[in-house]
Amino acid sequence: MKRHARKFLLSLFTPLFAVGILLYFLAALENLSKDQSLEDKQQLETALTRAAVACYAAEGIYPPSLEYLVEHYGVQINTDLYTVKYELFASNLMPDITVLENNYEKTKK
């Protein structure tokens, strides 16, 4: 009788264990995706800041607009994923550059 009980418990435990491993893997994959998204956003913000500083070093003024940075300094922005807020106060002051993630892509899924 004990032998049948062990087989029964083992037959229940094995699929539950497999489902648990699968759920753990999916959670880890989701976490990795979030970390990559944050890293991409930070890299874009860094690239924009460096391009603005390079413009100031080369031309003596900060870029007048975001389009100027894209056109003259080769910064590429994926507008499907990010919205960039670029505020210039004066040509000799560092602009305020904010990168925002577009969340509508996440809600589509």
C-alpha positions as CSV (number, residue, x, y, z in Angstrom):
1,M,0.0,0.0,0.0
2,K,2.8,2.4,0.8
3,R,4.3,1.7,-2.6
4,H,1.2,2.8,-4.4
5,A,0.9,6.0,-2.3
6,R,4.5,6.9,-3.2
7,K,3.9,6.4,-6.9
8,F,0.7,8.5,-6.6
9,L,2.5,11.3,-4.8
10,L,5.4,11.2,-7.2
11,S,2.9,11.3,-10.2
12,L,1.4,14.5,-8.6
13,F,4.7,16.1,-7.6
14,T,6.4,15.8,-11.0
15,P,4.0,17.9,-13.0
16,L,3.7,20.4,-10.2
17,F,7.5,20.7,-10.0
18,A,7.7,21.2,-13.8
19,V,5.0,23.9,-13.6
20,G,6.9,25.6,-10.8
21,I,10.2,25.6,-12.7
22,L,8.4,27.0,-15.8
23,L,6.8,29.8,-13.7
24,Y,10.2,30.6,-12.2
25,F,11.8,30.8,-15.6
26,L,9.0,33.1,-16.9
27,A,9.4,35.4,-13.9
28,A,13.1,35.6,-14.4
29,L,12.7,36.4,-18.1
30,E,10.2,39.2,-17.4
31,N,12.7,40.7,-14.9
32,L,15.5,40.5,-17.4
33,S,13.2,42.3,-19.9
34,K,12.5,45.1,-17.5
35,D,16.2,45.5,-16.7
36,Q,17.1,45.7,-20.4
37,S,14.4,48.3,-21.0
38,L,15.8,50.5,-18.2
39,E,19.3,50.1,-19.5
40,D,18.2,51.1,-23.0
41,K,16.5,54.2,-21.6
42,Q,19.6,55.2,-19.7
43,Q,21.8,54.7,-22.7
44,L,19.6,56.9,-24.8
45,E,19.7,59.7,-22.2
46,T,23.5,59.4,-21.9
47,A,23.9,59.5,-25.7
48,L,21.7,62.7,-25.9
49,T,23.7,64.4,-23.1
50,R,27.0,63.5,-24.7
51,A,25.9,64.8,-28.0
52,A,24.7,68.0,-26.5
53,V,28.1,68.5,-24.7
54,A,29.9,67.6,-28.0
55,C,27.9,70.3,-29.8
56,Y,28.7,72.8,-27.1
57,A,32.4,72.0,-27.4
58,A,32.4,72.2,-31.2
59,E,30.1,75.1,-31.7
60,G,30.1,77.1,-28.5
61,I,26.3,76.7,-28.0
62,Y,24.1,73.9,-26.9
63,P,21.8,72.5,-29.6
64,P,18.8,74.6,-30.2
65,S,16.5,71.6,-30.5
66,L,16.3,67.9,-30.3
67,E,16.0,67.7,-34.1
68,Y,19.3,69.5,-34.4
69,L,20.9,66.9,-32.3
70,V,19.5,64.1,-34.4
71,E,20.4,65.8,-37.7
72,H,23.9,67.0,-36.9
73,Y,25.2,64.6,-34.3
74,G,23.7,61.3,-35.4
75,V,21.6,60.5,-32.3
76,Q,19.0,57.9,-33.1
77,I,15.7,57.8,-31.1
78,N,13.2,55.0,-31.4
79,T,10.0,57.1,-31.2
80,D,7.9,54.0,-30.9
81,L,9.6,53.2,-27.5
82,Y,10.6,56.6,-26.2
83,T,9.5,60.2,-26.0
84,V,12.2,62.7,-25.4
85,K,11.6,66.0,-23.6
86,Y,14.2,68.6,-24.6
87,E,14.1,72.0,-22.9
88,L,16.7,74.6,-23.7
89,F,16.8,77.7,-21.4
90,A,19.7,79.5,-22.9
91,S,22.4,78.7,-25.5
92,N,25.1,78.6,-22.9
93,L,23.2,76.4,-20.3
94,M,22.9,72.7,-20.5
95,P,19.5,71.7,-21.7
96,D,17.1,69.6,-19.6
97,I,16.9,66.2,-21.3
98,T,14.3,63.7,-20.1
99,V,13.6,60.3,-21.7
100,L,10.2,58.9,-21.1
101,E,9.2,55.3,-22.0
102,N,6.0,55.0,-24.1
103,N,3.8,52.7,-22.1
104,Y,1.2,52.2,-24.8
105,E,3.3,49.4,-26.3
106,K,3.0,47.4,-23.1
107,T,-0.7,47.9,-22.9
108,K,-1.2,46.6,-26.5
109,K,0.1,43.1,-25.5
